[in-house]
């Protein structure tokens, strides 16, 4: 698979492995695995190393380590798989992938990591083992690609240099774990150069429908004049951006029902490596609905780290999972900052890989974090309302209305079935999943009302 670093390092079921302080790209095959490690070693107790200081030239990377299956049941009566490695190059996000994208991981995955700066180990954290609910629709070129893999959700752990993972099947007496289990360690690389000196650009009205990448700016500023979004009167060719977080007056928005465009950080702004993704863009006919997600990557990140989280998820989606690009059309961090996701143009109907069976004629918005038991921040909820008011408005959609979509095939709705959704729906409405988390799902009613208000309805 593109992006994988081949390594023969693996362990038998229920065994643990400690690697040397540096991990070469290739090693000779081991004659026999080292003895299991049941207690912290001296290296584990050593003081933390100095913080790794990335530079603008520091690229991101993906390290892929096999978690071997044991053929000796007596060694692993529970069917558990483990892998442990310390003293390796820094990484900030982890996940587990396997060969067959159609195979389910019927079990649990837990990880703990060693913090780079302090040398301390975290507590065990659960990794969401969902597989089918995200990804490209069946029968699409992206889904049929030989690069695709099954995958857990990625988990943001912050800068770390050691990791231990354990995978446990739900049924210890069944061959429940898929073949080819691999631990993915993702380093997001350095942030792009600071753009503090960059001024909001004066955009020509005819440029507005184009890709943010084409505009070559790190962010698109707020636009408050609704009629700027649908074109200036004859003879006027500039749009003066303004900063605001207030809805447009109803009288002004009533005709087109398009909310003011919120500020959007472009792919350039969060540092997307455009060499990773497929070069061509993929589009669908229109945007009828917005599916709201949580990224399930945890809530330990800071808003300053959000671009690093995005670059890590991007690498995990493309290099580890084999998708053509970042899965979601937009992402929003806990501070309410909005980010361009899959490439192709923020105003266009870009085909994503966010809601299996219903990617066509929809868009996916992911709140960075896990909101099953944690309330989403008010700033993030407001950002969803503002973003949907603008983007759905461009396609003449009422956030409080219903819409009918045809399933491309999913675990909840058979291919070809017509399903009625709210125009702003949760991922769980289209698939049997917890996403976007119970606490975020409970906010969707308020989001619909606020979004309609921003449109002037």
VOPAGU-2260 file (C-alpha; in pm, 1 decimal, decimal comma):
REM VOPAGU-2260
SITE   aa  ch    i         X         Y         Z
SITE  UNK   A    0       0,0       0,0       0,0
SITE  UNK   A    1     124,1     345,7     -84,2
SITE  UNK   A    2     293,4     512,5     210,5
SITE  UNK   A    3     356,5     203,8     421,8
SITE  UNK   A    4     706,3     147,0     556,9
SITE  UNK   A    5     773,3    -224,6     543,2
SITE  UNK   A    6     891,8    -371,8     870,2
SITE  UNK   A    7     919,2    -731,2     986,9
SITE  UNK   A    8     864,7    -633,1    1347,4
SITE  UNK   A    9     578,8    -826,3    1504,8
SITE  UNK   A   10     482,5   -1023,5    1811,1
SITE  UNK   A   11     287,8   -1333,6    1890,8
SITE  UNK   A   12     -47,8   -1305,7    2059,5
SITE  UNK   A   13     -32,7   -1177,8    2416,5
SITE  UNK   A   14     339,4   -1106,0    2381,2
SITE  UNK   A   15     501,9    -764,8    2409,7
SITE  UNK   A   16     798,6    -623,4    2223,5
SITE  UNK   A   17    1046,1    -352,6    2322,3
SITE  UNK   A   18    1243,0    -201,6    2037,7
SITE  UNK   A   19    1580,1     -25,8    2053,6
SITE  UNK   A   20    1597,3     351,9    2077,2
SITE  UNK   A   21    1587,1     397,6    1703,5
SITE  UNK   A   22    1371,2     215,0    1454,8
SITE  UNK   A   23    1540,7     144,3    1118,9
SITE  UNK   A   24    1332,6     124,0     806,1
SITE  UNK   A   25    1426,4    -239,9     763,8
SITE  UNK   A   26    1567,4    -502,5     996,2
SITE  UNK   A   27    1679,8    -859,3     948,0
SITE  UNK   A   28    1425,1   -1117,9    1054,3
SITE  UNK   A   29    1443,1   -1208,8    1419,4
SITE  UNK   A   30    1527,1   -1569,1    1494,3
SITE  UNK   A   31    1289,7   -1568,4    1790,1
SITE  UNK   A   32    1079,9   -1305,8    1964,8
SITE  UNK   A   33    1217,2   -1156,1    2285,3
SITE  UNK   A   34    1056,5   -1259,6    2612,1
SITE  UNK   A   35     731,0   -1089,2    2710,6
SITE  UNK   A   36     757,3    -767,4    2905,7
SITE  UNK   A   37     522,3    -764,4    3202,2
SITE  UNK   A   38     660,0    -464,0    3388,9
SITE  UNK   A   39     807,9    -124,1    3297,6
SITE  UNK   A   40    1173,6    -135,2    3200,4
SITE  UNK   A   41    1448,5     102,2    3305,3
SITE  UNK   A   42    1408,6     281,0    2975,3
SITE  UNK   A   43    1042,8     342,6    3052,9
SITE  UNK   A   44    1132,2     512,1    3378,0
SITE  UNK   A   45    1396,3     738,7    3221,5
SITE  UNK   A   46    1331,5    1113,4    3225,6
SITE  UNK   A   47    1155,7    1256,0    2922,8
SITE  UNK   A   48    1362,8    1369,7    2630,0
SITE  UNK   A   49    1379,1    1730,3    2517,6
SITE  UNK   A   50    1075,3    1839,4    2320,5
SITE  UNK   A   51    1101,6    1762,9    1952,2
SITE  UNK   A   52    1114,9    2092,4    1766,5
SITE  UNK   A   53     987,9    2049,5    1410,7
SITE  UNK   A   54    1089,8    2297,6    1144,4
SITE  UNK   A   55     895,7    2409,0     835,4
SITE  UNK   A   56    1103,8    2155,1     643,3
SITE  UNK   A   57     994,6    1868,4     870,0
SITE  UNK   A   58     755,1    1654,4     662,4
SITE  UNK   A   59     487,1    1436,3     810,7
SITE  UNK   A   60     533,2    1062,1     813,2
SITE  UNK   A   61     349,1     735,2     870,4
SITE  UNK   A   62     508,4     435,5    1040,6
SITE  UNK   A   63     321,5     106,0     998,4
SITE  UNK   A   64     400,9    -183,2    1234,9
SITE  UNK   A   65     249,1    -531,5    1192,0
SITE  UNK   A   66      64,4    -686,1    1484,9
SITE  UNK   A   67     117,4   -1053,4    1409,9
SITE  UNK   A   68    -142,2   -1321,6    1474,5
SITE  UNK   A   69     -51,5   -1622,3    1682,2
SITE  UNK   A   70    -119,8   -1976,4    1567,3
SITE  UNK   A   71     -63,7   -2114,6    1918,2
SITE  UNK   A   72    -392,3   -2094,1    2106,9
SITE  UNK   A   73    -227,6   -2202,1    2430,7
SITE  UNK   A   74     -21,7   -1885,2    2427,4
SITE  UNK   A   75    -326,4   -1665,5    2379,6
SITE  UNK   A   76    -645,1   -1829,6    2507,5
SITE  UNK   A   77    -828,3   -1497,1    2481,7
SITE  UNK   A   78    -713,9   -1429,4    2126,1
SITE  UNK   A   79    -555,2   -1101,7    2236,1
SITE  UNK   A   80    -287,9    -930,0    2025,1
SITE  UNK   A   81     -34,0    -688,8    2168,2
SITE  UNK   A   82     248,2    -473,5    2043,0
SITE  UNK   A   83     478,3    -252,0    2243,5
SITE  UNK   A   84     749,3     -20,1    2114,5
SITE  UNK   A   85     941,0     267,2    2278,3
SITE  UNK   A   86    1213,4     515,8    2193,6
SITE  UNK   A   87    1100,3     573,9    1835,5
SITE  UNK   A   88    1067,4     892,1    1632,3
SITE  UNK   A   89     786,6    1120,7    1751,2
SITE  UNK   A   90     426,7    1060,7    1646,9
SITE  UNK   A   91     101,0    1224,8    1754,3
SITE  UNK   A   92    -183,2    1007,6    1622,2
SITE  UNK   A   93    -242,5     632,4    1626,5
SITE  UNK   A   94    -482,4     388,2    1468,2
SITE  UNK   A   95    -512,3      24,1    1363,4
SITE  UNK   A   96    -573,7     -89,6    1005,1
SITE  UNK   A   97    -614,4    -428,1     832,7
SITE  UNK   A   98    -609,9    -563,8     480,9
SITE  UNK   A   99    -974,9    -626,3     392,4
SITE  UNK   A  100   -1185,6    -305,5     401,4
SITE  UNK   A  101   -1502,8    -518,1     415,8
SITE  UNK   A  102   -1389,4    -710,4     725,0
SITE  UNK   A  103   -1514,8    -607,1    1067,0
SITE  UNK   A  104   -1296,2    -580,8    1374,3
SITE  UNK   A  105   -1531,1    -747,0    1620,3
SITE  UNK   A  106   -1346,1    -647,8    1932,6
SITE  UNK   A  107   -1185,0    -366,7    2127,3
SITE  UNK   A  108    -865,8    -169,9    2069,9
SITE  UNK   A  109    -685,6      13,5    2347,7
SITE  UNK   A  110    -362,3     211,3    2342,4
SITE  UNK   A  111    -140,4     392,7    2584,2
SITE  UNK   A  112     147,3     616,6    2485,1
SITE  UNK   A  113     464,8     759,3    2633,3
SITE  UNK   A  114     469,6    1139,7    2626,5
SITE  UNK   A  115     771,0    1277,7    2445,5
SITE  UNK   A  116     847,8    1562,8    2685,1
SITE  UNK   A  117     804,7    1386,9    3020,2
SITE  UNK   A  118     859,2    1019,8    2947,2
SITE  UNK   A  119     540,1     933,9    3135,2
SITE  UNK   A  120     290,5     677,3    3013,4
SITE  UNK   A  121     -72,7     769,0    2965,0
SITE  UNK   A  122    -362,0     563,6    3091,2
SITE  UNK   A  123    -519,4     312,5    2854,4
SITE  UNK   A  124    -748,8     481,1    2600,9
SITE  UNK   A  125   -1018,9     321,1    2389,2
SITE  UNK   A  126    -995,3     350,1    2011,2
SITE  UNK   A  127   -1327,5     349,7    1828,5
SITE  UNK   A  128   -1336,4      38,5    1612,6
SITE  UNK   A  129   -1593,9     155,4    1359,3
SITE  UNK   A  130   -1520,9      56,9    1001,9
SITE  UNK   A  131   -1807,2      71,6     755,4
SITE  UNK   A  132   -1987,5     386,3     860,7
SITE  UNK   A  133   -1719,0     608,6     710,8
SITE  UNK   A  134   -1574,2     578,5     364,7
SITE  UNK   A  135   -1658,4     604,5      -1,4
SITE  UNK   A  136   -1990,1     472,6    -130,9
SITE  UNK   A  137   -1987,1     119,3    -275,1
SITE  UNK   A  138   -1933,0      91,5    -651,8
SITE  UNK   A  139   -1733,4     415,4    -665,4
SITE  UNK   A  140   -1378,3     425,9    -796,8
SITE  UNK   A  141   -1253,2     528,3    -453,5
SITE  UNK   A  142   -1418,3     230,7    -283,2
SITE  UNK   A  143   -1295,4     -12,5    -548,1
SITE  UNK   A  144    -936,4     103,8    -518,1
SITE  UNK   A  145    -694,9    -173,1    -421,2
SITE  UNK   A  146    -534,6      70,1    -177,2
SITE  UNK   A  147    -828,7      82,0      64,5
SITE  UNK   A  148    -801,7     -83,8     405,4
SITE  UNK   A  149   -1024,8    -146,4     703,2
SITE  UNK   A  150    -947,4      92,0     987,4
SITE  UNK   A  151   -1036,3     202,3    1336,6
SITE  UNK   A  152   -1092,5     567,8    1408,2
SITE  UNK   A  153    -768,1     760,7    1451,1
SITE  UNK   A  154    -682,9     878,1    1802,9
SITE  UNK   A  155    -489,0    1197,4    1876,1
SITE  UNK   A  156    -236,5    1133,3    2155,5
SITE  UNK   A  157      -1,3    1430,7    2124,6
SITE  UNK   A  158     374,7    1412,8    2075,0
SITE  UNK   A  159     485,5    1066,6    2190,8
SITE  UNK   A  160     778,3     829,6    2149,7
SITE  UNK   A  161     637,1     505,5    2286,1
SITE  UNK   A  162     316,6     311,7    2238,5
SITE  UNK   A  163     149,9      -7,6    2355,8
SITE  UNK   A  164    -159,4    -145,0    2185,6
SITE  UNK   A  165    -383,3    -438,6    2271,7
SITE  UNK   A  166    -655,8    -579,2    2049,9
SITE  UNK   A  167    -911,9    -811,5    2206,5
SITE  UNK   A  168   -1182,5   -1000,8    2015,4
SITE  UNK   A  169   -1535,1    -993,8    2152,0
SITE  UNK   A  170   -1546,5   -1372,6    2123,1
SITE  UNK   A  171   -1215,7   -1527,4    2237,0
SITE  UNK   A  172   -1310,6   -1863,1    2085,3
SITE  UNK   A  173   -1377,9   -1732,3    1735,8
SITE  UNK   A  174   -1142,0   -1614,5    1465,9
SITE  UNK   A  175   -1286,0   -1265,8    1500,6
SITE  UNK   A  176    -987,3   -1045,3    1431,8
SITE  UNK   A  177    -920,8    -955,3    1067,5
SITE  UNK   A  178    -597,1   -1046,7     893,6
SITE  UNK   A  179    -310,5    -807,3     850,6
SITE  UNK   A  180    -353,1    -597,5    1163,8
SITE  UNK   A  181    -110,2    -304,9    1164,2
SITE  UNK   A  182     -47,0     -23,9    1406,5
SITE  UNK   A  183     -24,6     316,3    1236,2
SITE  UNK   A  184     185,3     589,7    1398,4
SITE  UNK   A  185     135,0     928,2    1232,5
SITE  UNK   A  186     359,8    1231,4    1264,5
SITE  UNK   A  187     177,1    1541,1    1132,1
SITE  UNK   A  188     497,6    1730,3    1055,4
SITE  UNK   A  189     548,4    2100,4    1111,7
SITE  UNK   A  190     282,9    2368,2    1083,6
SITE  UNK   A  191     294,2    2580,1     767,3
SITE  UNK   A  192     474,3    2915,6     796,9
SITE  UNK   A  193     287,7    3172,7    1004,4
SITE  UNK   A  194      56,3    3399,8     806,5
SITE  UNK   A  195      11,8    3678,2    1060,7
SITE  UNK   A  196     126,8    3932,5     804,4
SITE  UNK   A  197    -118,4    3809,6     543,8
SITE  UNK   A  198    -402,9    4050,8     482,2
SITE  UNK   A  199    -754,0    3945,1     380,0
SITE  UNK   A  200    -755,9    3957,4       1,8
SITE  UNK   A  201   -1002,0    4154,9    -206,2
SITE  UNK   A  202   -1177,0    3885,9    -404,3
SITE  UNK   A  203   -1338,0    3935,3    -740,4
SITE  UNK   A  204   -1695,7    3817,1    -747,6
SITE  UNK   A  205   -1619,1    3578,3   -1032,5
SITE  UNK   A  206   -1352,4    3411,1    -815,2
SITE  UNK   A  207   -1598,0    3328,0    -536,8
SITE  UNK   A  208   -1719,2    2995,2    -684,4
SITE  UNK   A  209   -1361,4    2873,2    -731,9
SITE  UNK   A  210   -1139,6    2657,8    -516,3
SITE  UNK   A  211    -974,6    2814,7    -214,6
SITE  UNK   A  212    -657,1    2640,2    -323,9
SITE  UNK   A  213    -669,0    2825,9    -655,0
SITE  UNK   A  214    -703,1    3154,3    -468,6
SITE  UNK   A  215    -371,3    3075,4    -300,0
SITE  UNK   A  216    -463,2    3216,9      39,2
SITE  UNK   A  217    -443,3    3058,4     382,5
SITE  UNK   A  218    -795,4    3157,7     475,4
SITE  UNK   A  219   -1113,6    3301,8     329,7
SITE  UNK   A  220   -1242,8    3594,2     536,8
SITE  UNK   A  221   -1598,2    3645,5     653,9
SITE  UNK   A  222   -1836,1    3794,9     399,0
SITE  UNK   A  223   -2142,9    3966,1     535,0
SITE  UNK   A  224   -2310,9    4104,1     224,3
SITE  UNK   A  225   -2537,0    3822,1     109,1
SITE  UNK   A  226   -2565,4    3956,6    -243,4
SITE  UNK   A  227   -2186,2    3938,2    -275,9
SITE  UNK   A  228   -2224,3    3560,2    -272,6
SITE  UNK   A  229   -2442,7    3553,5    -581,4
SITE  UNK   A  230   -2263,8    3821,6    -784,6
SITE  UNK   A  231   -2216,9    4198,3    -790,0
SITE  UNK   A  232   -2429,6    4431,7   -1000,8
SITE  UNK   A  233   -2289,2    4512,9   -1344,5
SITE  UNK   A  234   -1983,1    4733,7   -1332,5
SITE  UNK   A  235   -1883,2    4635,0    -976,7
SITE  UNK   A  236   -1610,1    4369,8    -960,2
SITE  UNK   A  237   -1481,4    4366,9    -602,7
SITE  UNK   A  238   -1599,2    4222,9    -274,7
SITE  UNK   A  239   -1469,1    4392,0      39,5
SITE  UNK   A  240   -1443,8    4127,6     312,6
SITE  UNK   A  241   -1565,1    4216,8     658,6
SITE  UNK   A  242   -1519,0    4044,9     991,9
SITE  UNK   A  243   -1839,4    3955,3    1174,6
SITE  UNK   A  244   -2003,0    3675,8    1366,8
SITE  UNK   A  245   -2355,8    3814,3    1349,1
SITE  UNK   A  246   -2634,6    3682,6    1124,1
SITE  UNK   A  247   -2728,8    3895,2     825,6
SITE  UNK   A  248   -3045,7    4104,5     876,0
SITE  UNK   A  249   -3354,4    3914,2     768,5
SITE  UNK   A  250   -3459,8    4177,5     517,0
SITE  UNK   A  251   -3123,6    4151,2     341,5
SITE  UNK   A  252   -3111,7    3770,5     339,4
SITE  UNK   A  253   -3475,3    3704,8     256,8
SITE  UNK   A  254   -3436,0    3692,7    -122,2
SITE  UNK   A  255   -3154,0    3440,3    -168,3
SITE  UNK   A  256   -3169,3    3276,8     180,2
SITE  UNK   A  257   -2791,1    3245,7     191,8
SITE  UNK   A  258   -2616,0    3296,9     521,6
SITE  UNK   A  259   -2298,7    3506,0     535,3
SITE  UNK   A  260   -1988,8    3306,1     459,0
SITE  UNK   A  261   -1790,7    3242,6     778,1
SITE  UNK   A  262   -1411,8    3257,7     788,4
SITE  UNK   A  263   -1264,1    2933,5     650,8
SITE  UNK   A  264    -904,7    2818,3     690,5
SITE  UNK   A  265    -804,1    2662,9     359,1
SITE  UNK   A  266    -602,2    2348,8     301,9
SITE  UNK   A  267    -299,4    2570,2     250,6
SITE  UNK   A  268    -371,3    2729,8     586,8
SITE  UNK   A  269    -366,5    2401,2     780,0
SITE  UNK   A  270     -75,4    2263,7     581,3
SITE  UNK   A  271    -225,2    1986,6     367,7
SITE  UNK   A  272      39,8    1802,2     166,6
SITE  UNK   A  273    -123,7    1811,4    -175,9
SITE  UNK   A  274     113,6    1543,3    -307,6
SITE  UNK   A  275     -65,2    1278,9     -96,7
SITE  UNK   A  276    -412,1    1301,1    -246,6
SITE  UNK   A  277    -545,4    1205,0    -586,5
SITE  UNK   A  278    -475,6    1485,5    -832,2
SITE  UNK   A  279    -823,0    1498,1    -986,0
SITE  UNK   A  280   -1130,2    1621,3    -800,2
SITE  UNK   A  281   -1455,8    1429,0    -764,1
SITE  UNK   A  282   -1793,8    1601,9    -764,6
SITE  UNK   A  283   -2155,3    1510,3    -710,4
SITE  UNK   A  284   -2462,9    1674,9    -864,4
SITE  UNK   A  285   -2566,3    1903,5    -579,9
SITE  UNK   A  286   -2571,1    1941,2    -201,0
SITE  UNK   A  287   -2907,6    1842,7     -54,3
SITE  UNK   A  288   -2802,3    1766,3     302,7
SITE  UNK   A  289   -2526,5    1809,3     558,4
SITE  UNK   A  290   -2425,2    1513,4     776,6
SITE  UNK   A  291   -2269,9    1612,7    1109,9
SITE  UNK   A  292   -1994,8    1393,1    1257,1
SITE  UNK   A  293   -1744,2    1386,6    1536,8
SITE  UNK   A  294   -1392,9    1276,0    1445,2
SITE  UNK   A  295   -1369,6    1042,7    1750,5
SITE  UNK   A  296   -1004,4    1147,0    1786,3
SITE  UNK   A  297   -1043,6    1253,5    2150,8
SITE  UNK   A  298   -1062,6    1595,3    2313,8
SITE  UNK   A  299    -707,2    1637,3    2441,4
SITE  UNK   A  300    -592,2    1865,0    2159,9
SITE  UNK   A  301    -564,2    2243,9    2188,0
SITE  UNK   A  302    -703,8    2474,6    1922,5
SITE  UNK   A  303    -346,5    2568,9    1829,3
SITE  UNK   A  304    -288,3    2199,4    1757,4
SITE  UNK   A  305    -596,8    2165,7    1536,6
SITE  UNK   A  306    -399,9    2201,6    1208,9
SITE  UNK   A  307    -171,1    1920,4    1326,9
SITE  UNK   A  308    -475,6    1706,0    1408,0
SITE  UNK   A  309    -609,5    1771,8    1058,5
SITE  UNK   A  310    -281,3    1682,9     889,9
SITE  UNK   A  311    -269,1    1361,7    1095,2
SITE  UNK   A  312    -625,8    1261,0    1005,4
SITE  UNK   A  313    -550,5    1345,7     642,0
SITE  UNK   A  314    -248,9    1114,6     643,9
SITE  UNK   A  315    -448,9     842,5     818,0
SITE  UNK   A  316    -729,5     868,2     561,8
SITE  UNK   A  317    -499,8     866,7     257,6
SITE  UNK   A  318    -181,6     676,3     350,4
SITE  UNK   A  319    -322,1     432,7     607,7
SITE  UNK   A  320    -682,6     381,4     490,8
SITE  UNK   A  321    -618,1     427,1     117,6
SITE  UNK   A  322    -878,6     697,0      49,6
SITE  UNK   A  323    -831,2     947,2    -229,7
SITE  UNK   A  324    -826,5    1247,3       8,4
SITE  UNK   A  325    -942,5    1374,7     347,0
SITE  UNK   A  326   -1282,8    1218,0     408,2
SITE  UNK   A  327   -1489,1    1513,6     533,4
SITE  UNK   A  328   -1578,6    1823,7     334,5
SITE  UNK   A  329   -1524,2    2051,1     634,1
SITE  UNK   A  330   -1385,8    2025,0     986,0
SITE  UNK   A  331   -1445,9    2244,1    1291,0
SITE  UNK   A  332   -1228,8    2260,7    1603,1
SITE  UNK   A  333   -1342,8    2315,2    1962,8
SITE  UNK   A  334   -1288,5    2692,4    1930,2
SITE  UNK   A  335   -1525,1    2713,9    1634,3
SITE  UNK   A  336   -1259,5    2756,5    1364,7
SITE  UNK   A  337   -1375,2    2615,9    1029,8
SITE  UNK   A  338   -1139,0    2430,7     794,0
SITE  UNK   A  339   -1164,2    2327,2     430,9
SITE  UNK   A  340   -1156,2    1948,0     409,2
SITE  UNK   A  341   -1159,5    1746,1      87,4
SITE  UNK   A  342   -1013,3    1943,3    -201,6
SITE  UNK   A  343   -1215,3    2068,8    -495,7
SITE  UNK   A  344   -1357,2    2406,2    -390,3
SITE  UNK   A  345   -1544,7    2512,4     -78,5
SITE  UNK   A  346   -1844,2    2637,5    -278,6
SITE  UNK   A  347   -1875,0    2326,7    -493,8
SITE  UNK   A  348   -2050,9    1992,2    -448,9
SITE  UNK   A  349   -1735,7    1792,7    -370,4
SITE  UNK   A  350   -1790,5    1418,1    -330,9
SITE  UNK   A  351   -1660,6    1311,9      10,1
SITE  UNK   A  352   -1611,9     985,1     200,0
SITE  UNK   A  353   -1789,9    1061,2     525,5
SITE  UNK   A  354   -2127,9     884,4     534,0
SITE  UNK   A  355   -2128,2     542,0     372,3
SITE  UNK   A  356   -2415,0     508,7     125,7
SITE  UNK   A  357   -2505,1     877,1     127,9
SITE  UNK   A  358   -2196,9    1065,6      14,4
SITE  UNK   A  359   -2366,3    1162,8    -312,6
SITE  UNK   A  360   -2551,1    1494,6    -300,8
SITE  UNK   A  361   -2443,7    1565,6      56,5
SITE  UNK   A  362   -2157,2    1713,8     251,6
SITE  UNK   A  363   -1986,6    1597,0     569,1
SITE  UNK   A  364   -1887,5    1822,5     859,5
SITE  UNK   A  365   -1669,2    1679,0    1136,1
SITE  UNK   A  366   -1624,1    1838,3    1477,3
SITE  UNK   A  367   -1273,9    1751,0    1594,4
SITE  UNK   A  368   -1318,1    1556,6    1915,9
SITE  UNK   A  369   -1533,6    1289,1    2076,4
SITE  UNK   A  370   -1878,8    1395,0    2190,8
SITE  UNK   A  371   -2041,2    1075,3    2314,4
SITE  UNK   A  372   -2019,9    1182,1    2679,1
SITE  UNK   A  373   -1879,4    1536,2    2649,2
SITE  UNK   A  374   -2080,8    1840,1    2545,5
SITE  UNK   A  375   -1954,0    2008,8    2229,5
SITE  UNK   A  376   -1831,1    2365,5    2292,5
SITE  UNK   A  377   -2080,8    2640,3    2211,1
SITE  UNK   A  378   -1835,2    2796,1    1965,0
SITE  UNK   A  379   -1820,7    2473,8    1764,7
SITE  UNK   A  380   -2199,4    2435,6    1760,4
SITE  UNK   A  381   -2237,1    2795,0    1639,5
SITE  UNK   A  382   -1980,5    2731,4    1367,3
SITE  UNK   A  383   -2183,7    2436,9    1235,3
SITE  UNK   A  384   -2488,4    2662,2    1213,4
SITE  UNK   A  385   -2297,4    2936,8    1032,0
SITE  UNK   A  386   -2128,7    2699,7     790,0
SITE  UNK   A  387   -2448,5    2517,1     697,0
SITE  UNK   A  388   -2642,1    2844,5     658,5
SITE  UNK   A  389   -2391,8    2954,9     396,7
SITE  UNK   A  390   -2310,4    2632,1     212,4
SITE  UNK   A  391   -2663,4    2490,0     207,9
SITE  UNK   A  392   -2789,4    2833,9     108,0
SITE  UNK   A  393   -2570,8    2827,0    -203,1
SITE  UNK   A  394   -2772,0    2520,6    -308,3
SITE  UNK   A  395   -3109,0    2666,5    -203,3
SITE  UNK   A  396   -3160,8    2434,9      93,8
SITE  UNK   A  397   -3367,3    2519,1     401,7
SITE  UNK   A  398   -3187,7    2393,6     715,7
SITE  UNK   A  399   -3521,3    2317,0     883,2
SITE  UNK   A  400   -3660,6    2115,4     590,7
SITE  UNK   A  401   -3658,6    1746,8     497,4
SITE  UNK   A  402   -3490,3    1593,0     193,4
SITE  UNK   A  403   -3493,5    1252,5      25,3
SITE  UNK   A  404   -3166,6    1077,5     -60,7
SITE  UNK   A  405   -3113,0     746,1    -237,0
SITE  UNK   A  406   -2888,4     497,7     -58,4
SITE  UNK   A  407   -2578,3     379,2    -236,5
SITE  UNK   A  408   -2572,8      80,5      -2,1
SITE  UNK   A  409   -2495,3      78,5     368,6
SITE  UNK   A  410   -2545,2    -134,6     677,2
SITE  UNK   A  411   -2869,1      46,9     759,6
SITE  UNK   A  412   -3031,3     106,6     418,8
SITE  UNK   A  413   -3012,6    -120,1     114,5
SITE  UNK   A  414   -2882,4      15,8    -211,9
SITE  UNK   A  415   -3150,5     204,6    -401,8
SITE  UNK   A  416   -3372,5     269,8     -99,7
SITE  UNK   A  417   -3505,8     625,5     -79,1
SITE  UNK   A  418   -3466,6     770,7     268,9
SITE  UNK   A  419   -3601,6    1092,7     418,9
SITE  UNK   A  420   -3352,9    1297,6     625,1
SITE  UNK   A  421   -3343,3    1633,8     790,6
SITE  UNK   A  422   -3141,2    1867,9     570,9
SITE  UNK   A  423   -2902,0    1888,6     867,4
SITE  UNK   A  424   -2873,5    1531,0     992,6
SITE  UNK   A  425   -2646,5    1328,2    1216,8
SITE  UNK   A  426   -2430,9    1045,6    1089,0
SITE  UNK   A  427   -2633,1     799,6    1298,4
SITE  UNK   A  428   -2941,0     883,6    1091,4
SITE  UNK   A  429   -2774,9     720,4     790,5
SITE  UNK   A  430   -2585,6     436,9     960,2
SITE  UNK   A  431   -2598,3     232,8    1279,4
SITE  UNK   A  432   -2332,1     424,8    1471,5
SITE  UNK   A  433   -2283,4     644,4    1776,5
SITE  UNK   A  434   -2143,8     922,5    1555,2
SITE  UNK   A  435   -2169,0    1220,8    1598,9
SITE  UNK   A  436   -2189,6    1128,2    1966,4
SITE  UNK   A  437   -2500,7    1156,9    2179,8
SITE  UNK   A  438   -2412,9    1499,1    2320,3
SITE  UNK   A  439   -2353,5    1653,4    1976,5
SITE  UNK   A  440   -2653,0    1477,6    1824,6
SITE  UNK   A  441   -2870,1    1642,2    2088,5
SITE  UNK   A  442   -2763,9    1984,3    1957,6
SITE  UNK   A  443   -2881,1    1930,2    1599,9
SITE  UNK   A  444   -3227,0    2076,8    1658,0
SITE  UNK   A  445   -3075,8    2401,2    1785,4
SITE  UNK   A  446   -2828,5    2399,8    1496,5
SITE  UNK   A  447   -3111,3    2373,9    1242,2
SITE  UNK   A  448   -3295,5    2668,6    1395,0
SITE  UNK   A  449   -2981,9    2883,5    1420,2
SITE  UNK   A  450   -2877,7    2795,7    1066,0
SITE  UNK   A  451   -3217,0    2897,9     931,6
SITE  UNK   A  452   -3188,1    3222,6    1127,0
SITE  UNK   A  453   -2852,4    3299,3     967,1
SITE  UNK   A  454   -3020,8    3249,6     631,5
SITE  UNK   A  455   -3282,7    3507,6     725,6
SITE  UNK   A  456   -3571,0    3259,6     748,5
